[in-house]
Amino acid sequence: MMCGAPTATQPATPDTQAIADQVRAQLEEKENRKFNTFKAVEYKSQVVAGRNYFIKVQVDEDEFAHLRVFESLPHENKPLVLANYQTSKARHDELTYF
């Protein structure tokens, strides 16, 4: 994988869901709402000085959110951070850099 270039979109894995679950509270706090559904659907990753994960998460029957989660380098020993997000997305909306 080239540094800086995001991967192709891939189906979410249990690891992707675990990453999304770790930032769920951050999103709920920023949006001031609780999500009954929080299912990772697909993702991309990007190597930076750490790693960005772009994750499409289903938050309601027909509503999705796009998350950008930053994972610091292992030696920094920092928690995952919800770096940015977009709400009111649809299933067909492409997961792009934001």
N, C-alpha and C positions, 0 to 999 in steps of 0.2 A: 504494500500500500504506500502510495506517495504521500508525503507530509503535505497537508493542506488540501488535498483533493478528497471530497466526500465520496464514500462508497455508493454503489447503486442501491436503490431502495430494496429492502429485503423484508420478508415476513417477520413479525416479532417472534422472539424466542422467550423462554422462561426467564433468561437473564435480562432481556429487554423489559419485561414486565416488572422484574425486581427493581430495576433502575427507576422506572416510572413510579412505582409504589413508594420509593424513597423520597421523591419530590412532590408527591400528591398533596401533603399538608401545606407545602410552600405555595402551590397553585391555589388551593382552596382558600388560603389566607389572602392572597393577592386578589382573588376574584370575589372574596367575601361570600362564598357559597360552598356547600358540601355536594359532592358528586356521588350519586348512588351507584353509578357504573364508572369504572376506570380501567378500561381494557386496552392494552397496547396492541396495535394492529400491525404496524410496519415501522421500520426505522432505517436511518442512514447513520454512519459515523464518520468522523473527521479527526485525523491526527493533527493536533496543534501542540502547544506546550502542555500536554495532557491529551484529553479526548473530548470532543463534542459529540453528543448523541442527539439526533433529530428524531423525535418519536411522535407518531400519530396515535392519539389515544381517543377511544370512544368514551364520551362522557354522558351520553344520553342516546336514546334510540336512533335519532338522526343528527346528532351533534358530535362533533369531534374537536379536539384541541391539538395543536402542534406544539411540542415542547422542545426547547433546546437545553440540554442538560450538560453541564461541564463536570468532567471528572479530572481532578488534578493528578499530577504525577504521583506514583505510589509513595515515594520517599517524603512527600509533603504531608501525607496522612491527614487530608482534609475531607470533609463530607461532600457528597454530590450537591451541586448547586443548580437550581432552576435559573438559568442565565437569561432566558427570554421565552415568550410563549405567544401563541395566537389562538383566539377562541372563535366560535361561530364558524367553524370549518365543516365541510361536507365530506362524505366518504371519498368522493372522486377528486377532491383537492390534492394537488401534487405537493409532496413534502419537499420544500426547497429551503435554501439557506435564508435565515432571517436574523 
